[in-house]
Amino acid sequence: MPRKPAAAPPLWSPAEIIAILDEAYGRAPQQASRAPLFELVLTLLSQHTSDHNSGEAMHRLVERFPTWDEALAAPVEAIEDAIRAGGLAPTKSKRLHALLAEVHERRPDWNLDFLETMPLEDAKAWLTSINGVGPKTAACVLLFALGRPALPVDTHVERVAKRLGLVPAKMPADKAHAALESMLAPDEVYAFHVDLIQHGRRTCHARGPKCEGCPLLERCPQVGVV
Ligand code: SF4
């Protein structure tokens, strides 16, 4: 009688992944900034640059323009000058100016606090209806500024989740985003996001992941593949 092939070990569940990666890397507690527009601008500035550079650009922006009204009234060149430390300043300054104009048109008082109590899907839709704001940016604003359970899926989160078999490797990013968010309890979203980013940066690199020392090695379906 032919032998049955050995059953593959079960995949790690999101809760197990969080517990293991929390233990491996530690994790700062979630602290909502309560500043959704600040977070929206910071997320725009953080595209294609390091946290350090985008933080510096944001610092200089608010130093030069203490209010959003002043930033909106300024010439684009002045914004470009202020955010130069964040890289891609010519492009980002135009985007930022257009973003501020659109937000101001919809909310003349610049107050986006209503996103905290709006149904989550409506809040996402409101943000992504702003020109240039995608699901990842919207999720950053909702999670980091307002503590809402929206999952930003960046390159690290997507890569690690796919390697761990939580979503199929070929699933497009937008579908992976929805699938991952739906498998998390609301109080797991922040931890999952932060832990997978840490794991992607420190261990599960895009090229040459350090599988030998990986705390998820035992049940990772990628062993011997990547
Ligand atoms: S075992 Fe390797 S591929 Fe799997 S999660 Fe760990 S580092 Fe990534």
Boltz pocket constraint, residues with backbone or C-beta under 6 A from the ligand:
constraints:
  - pocket:
      binder: B
      contacts: [[A, 160], [A, 163], [A, 164], [A, 203], [A, 204], [A, 205], [A, 209], [A, 210], [A, 211], [A, 212], [A, 214], [A, 215], [A, 216], [A, 217], [A, 220], [A, 221], [A, 222], [A, 223], [A, 226]]
      max_distance: 6.0
